Amino acid sequence: YEDVNSYSDFWSWLTLGYMPLMNLHDVPVSEGSTLDLGANSWNQSQVYLNRYRRVGPIKLSQELAEDVECKNKDVANTFGMSCTKRVNVNMDIEPTVMDQTQSVYDEATDRTVWLNGWLLPSRMKVLELESQGWLNPKTNRVRVSNLMYHPDSE
């Protein structure tokens, strides 16, 4: 939440950062390297930071703003604006991680998307979401989540 300031920032972060990092199909090399060390096995592609295993798909969900009647109808009508109920977390001041994780998140389940891997179907789905305005002015917050298993923590 600290580095994403626009819709395009979110889509860039998701497609160029998060999804490739969570779905390593090729053996990783340093940035800018032209080395091709080949493909990871399916088992290796499910491991994050050499220790954590991703279990299941990645979930994209969002919380939507609720429409409310505008306090100043003249201004709203003049500028073609609509009004929404305040977010569950005060975003006017910089929220802490605790504020973000402990606040109520009212998921719009009809807009939840599951991405299994980062092969063509998931890439096409992300492009479709971006082009169809999955993020829009009614979006309060977005969650990108996945389940990780750490064998040493049992």
Salt bridges, closest charged atoms under 4 A:
GLU63 OE1 - ARG141 NE 3.00
GLU66 OE1 - LYS85 NZ 3.96
ASP67 OD1 - LYS138 NZ 1.91
GLU69 OE2 - LYS73 NZ 2.64
ASP92 OD2 - ARG86 NH2 2.70
GLU107 OE1 - LYS59 NZ 3.20
GLU128 OE2 - LYS125 NZ 3.26
ASP152 OD2 - ARG51 NH1 2.94
